Amino acid sequence: MEQEKVIAVMGSQGSGKTTAALKIALALAAEKKNVIVVFCDPFTPVMPIVLPAGAGHDTSLGSLLTTPALTQENILKACVPTEKNEYISLLGYRAGESLMHYPQITREKAVEFFVLLRYLADYIIIDCTATFEADPVSIVAIELADRVFRLGTANLKGVSYFLTHDPMLADSRFRKDSHRTVIGNLKAGQDWEAVAQQYGGADFVLPYVPELEQQYDELALLMPLIQPESAGYTAAIERLLNIPQAKAKPGAAKKQAKAAPKPGSNADTPQESPKKAKGKPSFTKDGLVLTYLRVHAISIDLYSKAEKNTLIKQLTAELSDIQYPFKFIAVSRPVDISPLISDMQGMLKTADDRRKELLRQEILQMSSYALSGEIVERQFYISLWDRYEDGAEKDLLKCASLLAEKFTTNGIGCDVLSEKEIVRLLNLVNNPSYTHLEDTEFEASIPMLRISLILKCTLSVLMMDTAVLILTARPFSSC
């Protein structure tokens, strides 16, 4: 985001655009960046709902935009500092003001304002009014911004707003290639995919979290989110800005990482996750570096239909912003059920007649499974790779850790494989009947393989004996 220092946030009412603008500012402030947030809405001034109760200000965006001689000094004097964060300052209309309080604001004055403002802070965040067509300041902000986030809700009202206002942005001066569509305030049960089709696609999703409503009611929107169930929103804001989550987590988020993961949350940080500590990539002779993740299986029979749909939508949203290639691999691992049969035979000695009959039937059934070779465990893996160069190993492990988080924070276990586990995976693919290999020393499991120089055919070998589903094949880019 270093080249995108002016960010405009626009959208329909109820989409959470003002909240998103403030949380974007907080995320940048956590990176020790100076941020000025401009609230353009002259119809419903935002400053009264952002500043703490009793905190007044005698400056106004309206007076700046109608002053005869606008200077950077005037703008800085009009900025309202925030008590809780020394990196954030605010500009907006006072309570009770509207466009009727000032002479007409011209386009030329708005352009002059944003040109001067651009060089006064590391980042400028502009919260545009929903009816931007009636506000020259919002229109100019959308034109001049380096990045525009267009928020919409996952309901008919949001779609109607989009269909009405999208044609207004068709002119080339709005540079729609710099726009990103965000579905905001997404609530459980809403079909965001259907709405995304109406929007022409969605780049990001900001989930609904109750803590934001609490902060709104308490005039505390300038405070970071601290509840574990709010971590998914914080992570989504960081993805908007392409901020590495390992850096951007505030101290409170570290506490969230210790909480049990819940569907829809995103609380873990890579540096605290054991999967990152033990992960180690491998190398091929033709100059590739690769690593693997194991995705733990879940029993979908334990989920209701609504829970299944919610989980699918959450995972789809989490994985939708991945910009690097990966392969999904499914393998079958034979399972030894003889200990289970032995336990059942031991239970026969103390069981009553009815239970003995049930146990005998179960033992016969289990024995038939064992003889037929049908007792297998499905294991699921993800393979990541990149061309080897300086820093590629570290970048690949970071990508693997962030990808694993997308699963774990939705209640699905996912681990980056260690060196020993990679060799076991290769054993499983090439020698699926030898389950005892899991208990041997991994250096001797496949003598011809050296983990520091795995044969370049590793990927093709994995694909030969497994069902491979290529989920995406987009060009690799940094996480």
C-alpha positions in Angstrom: 0.0 0.0 0.0 3.0 2.3 0.0 2.0 3.8 -3.4 -1.7 4.0 -2.4 -1.6 6.7 0.2 -5.0 8.2 -0.6 -7.8 5.7 0.0 -11.4 6.5 -0.6 -14.1 4.4 1.1 -17.6 4.6 -0.5 -20.8 2.6 -0.4 -24.4 2.3 0.5 -25.9 3.1 3.9 -25.5 0.2 6.3 -22.6 -1.3 4.5 -20.2 -0.2 7.3 -18.1 2.2 5.2 -17.4 4.7 8.0 -16.5 1.8 10.4 -14.2 0.3 7.7 -12.5 3.7 7.1 -11.8 4.0 10.8 -10.5 0.5 11.1 -8.3 1.0 8.1 -6.9 4.0 9.8 -6.3 2.0 13.0 -4.5 -0.7 11.1 -2.2 1.8 9.4 -1.6 3.6 12.8 -0.5 0.2 14.2 2.2 0.3 11.6 3.2 3.7 13.0 1.9 5.6 10.0 0.4 9.1 10.3 -3.2 9.1 9.1 -5.7 11.8 8.4 -9.3 10.6 8.1 -11.7 12.9 6.2 -15.4 12.5 6.7 -17.0 14.1 3.6 -20.7 13.6 4.6 -22.3 17.0 4.9 -25.8 15.5 5.4 -25.1 13.5 8.5 -21.9 14.7 10.1 -19.8 11.8 11.4 -17.6 13.6 13.9 -20.2 13.5 16.7 -20.3 9.6 16.6 -16.6 9.2 16.4 -15.2 11.5 19.0 -15.7 10.6 22.7 -18.7 12.1 24.5 -18.1 15.7 25.5 -15.2 16.1 23.1 -16.0 19.1 21.0 -14.1 20.7 18.1 -14.4 24.2 16.7 -13.1 23.4 13.2 -15.1 22.2 10.3 -14.4 20.7 6.8 -17.0 23.1 5.5 -15.1 26.2 6.6 -11.9 24.9 5.1 -13.5 24.2 1.7 -15.0 27.7 1.5 -12.0 29.7 2.8 -10.6 32.1 0.2 -7.0 31.2 0.7 -6.6 27.4 1.5 -3.1 26.4 2.8 -1.6 23.4 4.3 -1.2 25.3 7.5 -5.0 25.9 7.6 -5.6 22.2 7.0 -3.3 21.1 9.8 -4.9 23.5 12.2 -8.3 22.2 11.3 -7.3 18.5 12.0 -8.8 17.1 15.2 -6.3 14.9 17.1 -7.5 11.7 18.8 -6.8 11.1 22.4 -6.3 7.4 22.2 -4.0 7.3 19.1 -1.3 9.8 18.4 -1.1 8.8 14.7 -4.7 9.6 13.7 -6.3 13.0 13.1 -9.8 13.7 11.9 -11.5 16.2 9.6 -15.2 16.6 9.2 -18.3 18.7 9.7 -19.5 19.8 13.1 -22.7 18.5 14.6 -25.8 20.3 13.2 -24.0 21.5 10.1 -25.0 20.9 6.5 -24.2 22.3 3.0 -26.7 25.0 3.7 -24.4 26.6 6.3 -21.7 27.5 3.7 -21.4 29.0 0.3 -21.4 26.6 -2.6 -18.3 24.3 -2.5 -16.7 24.2 -5.9 -15.0 21.3 -7.7 -11.8 23.5 -8.0 -11.7 24.1 -4.3 -12.1 20.3 -3.6 -9.3 19.5 -6.0 -7.1 22.1 -4.3 -7.9 20.7 -0.9 -7.0 17.1 -1.7 -3.8 18.1 -3.6 -2.6 20.0 -0.5 -3.8 17.3 1.9 -2.0 14.5 0.1 1.4 15.6 1.4 0.4 16.2 5.1 0.4 12.6 6.3 1.6 9.1 5.3 -2.0 8.1 4.4 -5.3 9.9 3.8 -8.5 8.0 4.3 -11.6 9.5 2.9 -15.1 8.5 4.0 -17.3 9.5 1.1 -21.0 10.2 1.6 -23.4 7.6 0.3 -25.1 10.1 -2.0 -21.8 11.1 -3.5 -23.5 12.5 -6.6 -24.7 15.4 -4.4 -21.4 16.1 -2.8 -18.6 17.6 -5.0 -16.0 16.7 -2.3 -16.9 13.0 -2.4 -16.8 13.0 -6.3 -13.4 14.5 -6.4 -12.1 12.1 -3.7 -13.2 9.1 -5.8 -11.5 10.6 -8.8 -8.2 11.4 -7.2 -7.9 8.4 -4.8 -5.1 5.9 -5.4 -7.4 3.1 -4.2 -11.2 3.1 -3.8 -13.0 0.5 -1.7 -16.7 0.2 -2.8 -18.7 -1.3 0.0 -22.1 -2.9 -0.5 -24.5 -5.0 1.6 -25.6 -8.6 0.9 -29.2 -7.6 0.5 -31.6 -6.2 -2.1 -31.2 -2.6 -0.8 -27.4 -2.9 -1.3 -27.8 -4.3 -4.8 -30.3 -1.6 -5.7 -27.8 1.1 -4.6 -25.1 -0.5 -6.6 -27.1 -0.8 -9.8 -28.2 2.9 -9.4 -24.8 4.4 -8.7 -22.5 2.1 -10.8 -23.3 3.9 -14.1 -22.4 7.2 -12.5 -18.8 5.9 -12.2 -18.5 4.8 -15.8 -16.5 7.9 -16.9 -12.8 7.2 -17.3 -11.9 9.9 -14.8 -13.0 7.6 -12.0 -10.4 4.9 -13.0 -12.5 1.9 -12.1 -9.4 -0.3 -12.4 -8.4 1.2 -9.0 -11.7 0.2 -7.4 -12.2 -2.9 -5.2 -15.6 -4.3 -4.3 -16.2 -5.2 -0.7 -19.3 -6.9 0.7 -19.7 -5.3 4.1 -21.6 -6.1 7.2 -22.1 -9.7 6.0 -24.3 -11.6 8.4 -24.7 -15.4 8.9 -27.1 -16.9 6.4 -26.7 -14.1 3.8 -25.9 -15.5 0.4 -22.9 -13.3 -0.5 -22.0 -15.3 -3.6 -25.4 -14.5 -5.3 -25.0 -10.8 -4.3 -21.4 -10.8 -5.6 -22.7 -11.8 -9.1 -24.9 -8.7 -9.0 -21.9 -6.6 -8.1 -19.8 -8.1 -10.9 -17.6 -10.0 -8.4 -16.4 -9.2 -4.9 -12.8 -8.8 -3.9 -13.2 -8.8 -0.1 -15.8 -9.6 2.6 -16.1 -7.8 5.9 -18.2 -9.9 8.3 -20.7 -8.5 10.8 -19.4 -8.6 14.4 -21.5 -7.5 17.4 -18.5 -5.7 18.9 -18.7 -3.0 16.2 -22.3 -2.2 17.2 -21.1 -2.0 20.8 -18.3 0.4 19.9 -20.7 2.5 17.9 -23.1 2.8 20.8 -20.2 3.7 23.2 -18.5 6.2 20.9 -15.5 3.9 20.8 -15.0 3.2 17.1 -11.4 4.5 17.4 -10.6 1.6 19.7 -9.2 -1.7 18.3 -11.4 -4.8 18.3 -10.5 -7.1 21.2 -13.1 -9.8 21.3 -12.1 -13.2 19.8 -15.1 -13.3 17.5 -14.1 -10.0 16.0 -10.7 -11.2 14.8 -12.1 -12.2 11.4 -13.0 -8.5 10.8 -9.6 -7.3 11.8 -7.9 -9.8 9.5 -10.1 -8.8 6.6 -9.1 -5.1 7.1 -5.5 -6.2 7.0 -6.1 -8.1 3.8 -7.6 -4.9 2.3 -4.3 -3.1 3.0 -2.1 -6.1 2.2 -0.6 -5.8 5.7 1.2 -9.0 6.8 -0.8 -10.3 9.6 2.3 -11.4 11.5 3.2 -7.7 11.9 -0.2 -6.1 12.2 -1.6 -7.9 15.2 -1.9 -5.5 18.1 -1.2 -6.8 21.6 -4.9 -7.6 22.2 -4.9 -9.9 19.2 -2.2 -12.0 20.7 -4.7 -12.9 23.5 -7.2 -13.8 20.9 -4.9 -16.3 19.4 -5.0 -18.3 22.6 -8.8 -18.7 22.3 -10.3 -21.8 20.7 -10.9 -21.1 17.0 -14.5 -20.6 16.0 -16.1 -20.6 12.5 -15.9 -17.1 11.1 -13.1 -16.0 13.4 -9.5 -15.3 12.4 -7.6 -15.0 15.7 -4.3 -16.8 15.3 -1.1 -15.1 14.5 1.7 -16.9 12.5 4.4 -16.3 15.0 2.5 -17.9 17.8 1.3 -20.9 15.7 3.2 -24.2 16.2 2.6 -25.1 12.5 4.9 -22.3 11.4 7.6 -23.2 13.8 7.9 -26.8 12.6 7.3 -26.2 8.9 10.2 -26.7 6.6 10.2 -26.5 2.8 12.0 -28.8 0.5 13.9 -28.2 -2.7 14.0 -29.8 -6.1 16.9 -30.2 -8.6 15.3 -27.9 -11.1 15.2 -24.9 -8.7 11.8 -25.1 -7.0 11.1 -24.7 -3.3 8.0 -26.4 -2.1 6.1 -27.2 1.1 3.0 -29.1 2.2 0.1 -28.5 4.5 -2.2 -31.2 6.0 -5.9 -30.3 6.2 -7.6 -32.3 8.9 -10.8 -34.1 7.9 -14.1 -33.1 9.5 -17.3 -35.1 9.8 -19.9 -33.1 7.8 -22.6 -35.4 9.2 -22.3 -33.6 12.5 -23.2 -30.3 10.9 -26.7 -29.1 10.1 -27.5 -27.9 6.6 -27.3 -24.3 7.7 -24.0 -24.8 9.4 -22.6 -26.5 6.3 -23.7 -23.6 4.1 -22.2 -21.1 6.5 -18.9 -23.0 6.7 -18.7 -23.2 2.9 -19.4 -19.5 2.5 -16.8 -18.6 5.1 -14.1 -20.8 3.6 -14.9 -19.5 0.1 -14.6 -15.9 1.4 -11.3 -16.7 3.2 -9.7 -18.4 0.1 -11.0 -16.0 -2.5 -8.2 -13.5 -2.1 -5.3 -16.0 -2.6 -3.1 -14.9 -5.4 -0.6 -17.8 -5.6 -1.0 -21.3 -7.1 -1.6 -24.4 -4.9 -2.8 -28.0 -5.4 -5.2 -29.9 -3.3 -4.2 -33.6 -2.8 -6.3 -36.4 -1.4 -4.7 -39.8 -0.4 -6.0 -42.9 1.2 -4.1 -44.3 4.2 -4.7 -47.9 5.3 -5.8 -48.2 8.9 -5.1 -51.1 11.2 -8.3 -51.9 13.1 -7.0 -55.1 14.8 -6.7 -53.3 18.2 -10.3 -52.3 18.0 -11.3 -55.9 17.3 -9.2 -57.1 20.2 -10.9 -54.7 22.5 -14.3 -55.9 21.4 -13.3 -59.5 22.0 -12.2 -58.6 25.5 -15.6 -57.0 26.2 -17.3 -60.3 25.3 -16.1 -61.8 28.6 -18.1 -59.5 30.8 -21.1 -58.6 28.5 -24.6 -60.0 29.0 -26.2 -62.2 26.4 -27.8 -59.3 24.4 -24.6 -57.3 24.3 -22.6 -60.4 23.4 -24.7 -60.9 20.3 -24.3 -57.2 19.3 -20.5 -57.4 19.9 -20.2 -60.6 17.8 -22.1 -59.0 14.9 -19.9 -55.9 15.2 -16.7 -58.1 15.3 -17.8 -60.0 12.2 -18.5 -56.8 10.4 -15.2 -55.2 11.4 -13.3 -58.4 10.4 -15.0 -58.4 7.0 -13.8 -54.8 6.5 -10.3 -55.7 7.5 -10.2 -58.7 5.1 -11.6 -56.6 2.2 -9.1 -53.9 2.7 -11.8 -51.2 2.9 -10.5 -49.7 6.1 -8.8 -46.5 4.9 -8.4 -43.0 6.2 -8.7 -40.2 3.8 -6.0 -37.6 4.3 -5.9 -34.2 2.6 -2.9 -32.1 1.7 -2.1 -28.8 0.0 1.1 -28.3 -1.9 2.7 -24.8 -2.4 5.7 -24.1 -4.5 7.7 -21.2 -6.0 10.9 -20.7 -7.9 13.9 -20.6 -5.6 15.7 -17.3 -5.0 16.9 -15.3 -2.0 14.1 -15.2 0.6 11.8 -17.6 -1.3 11.9 -20.1 1.5 10.8 -17.6 4.1 8.1 -16.2 1.8 6.8 -19.7 1.1 6.5 -20.6 4.7 4.7 -17.3 5.4 2.2 -18.1 2.6 1.8 -21.6 4.0 1.2 -20.3 7.5 -1.4 -17.7 6.4 -3.1 -20.3 4.3 -3.3 -22.7 7.2 -4.8 -20.0 9.3 -7.6 -19.6 6.9 -8.7 -23.2 7.7 -7.9 -23.2 11.4 -9.8 -20.0 12.1 -12.9 -21.6 10.6 -12.7 -24.7 12.8 -10.8 -26.9 10.4 -7.3 -28.1 11.6 -4.4 -27.4 9.3 -0.7 -27.9 9.8 2.4 -27.1 7.8 4.4 -30.4 7.5 7.8 -30.8 9.0 10.7 -32.4 7.3 9.8 -35.8 8.8 6.2 -35.5 7.9 7.0 -34.7 4.2 9.0 -38.0 4.0 6.1 -39.8 5.5 3.8 -38.3 3.0 6.0 -39.6 0.2 6.1 -43.0 1.8 2.3 -43.0 2.0 2.0 -42.2 -1.7 4.7 -44.6 -3.0 4.1 -47.4 -0.4 0.5 -47.1 0.7 0.3 -50.6 2.2 3.3 -50.2 4.5 1.7 -48.4 7.5 4.6 -49.4 9.7 6.8 -46.9 7.9 5.2 -44.3 10.1 7.0 -45.6 13.1 10.5 -46.0 11.5 13.3 -43.4 11.4 12.4 -41.1 8.6 16.0 -40.9 7.3 15.9 -44.6 6.5 12.3 -44.7 5.3 13.2 -44.1 1.7 16.9 -44.2 1.4 17.1 -42.8 -2.1 15.4 -39.6 -1.1 17.3 -36.8 0.5 15.1 -34.1 2.0 17.5 -31.3 1.1 17.3 -32.3 -2.5 14.0 -34.1 -3.2 13.6 -35.4 -6.7 12.1 -32.9 -9.2 9.3 -35.5 -9.9 7.9 -35.2 -6.4 4.8 -33.3 -7.6 4.1 -35.6 -10.5 4.6 -38.7 -8.2 2.0 -37.3 -5.8 -0.4 -36.7 -8.7 0.0 -40.2 -10.1 -1.5 -42.1 -7.2 -3.8 -39.5 -5.8 -6.9 -37.6 -6.7 -5.7 -34.1 -7.5 -8.0 -31.2 -7.6 -6.4 -28.0 -8.8 -8.3 -25.3 -7.0 -6.5 -22.4 -8.5 -3.6 -21.7 -10.9 -3.1 -18.0 -10.7 0.4 -16.4 -11.0 2.4 -16.4 -7.8 2.6 -13.2 -6.0 3.8 -12.3 -2.5 1.4 -12.9 0.3 
